[in-house]
Amino acid sequence: MKKIETIQGESIKYYKGPTYKQDTFLKIYVYIPTYVPAVRGIFERGFAVQEHKFPTLTFESNIPFALRYMIDSDIVGMGWIKLDKNNFRIKSTDKHRSRC
């Protein structure tokens, strides 16, 4: 795992109103997207860390990596992507060309 953060929040699915006490959640970052199912399996079996008992529910752990990347990067489907000057490089000019 790359990084784990403890955050306060509440599930939209189990929302109980503005006066309800927020729960503690772990936000987990992994180096490689293929690690997500393994980490999700560990959490779904449940475990405790210090005084916090973490539930067996996971959130957003079944979203495909490509879609998660698009959401995090504000990329919409079937839309245009603007690349800033000097922020990219062309890998090959002979094989792949675009007419966009």
Helices and strands as residue ranges (DSSP letters): E 3-9, E 23-29, G 33-35, H 36-44, E 47-49, E 52-54, H 65-72
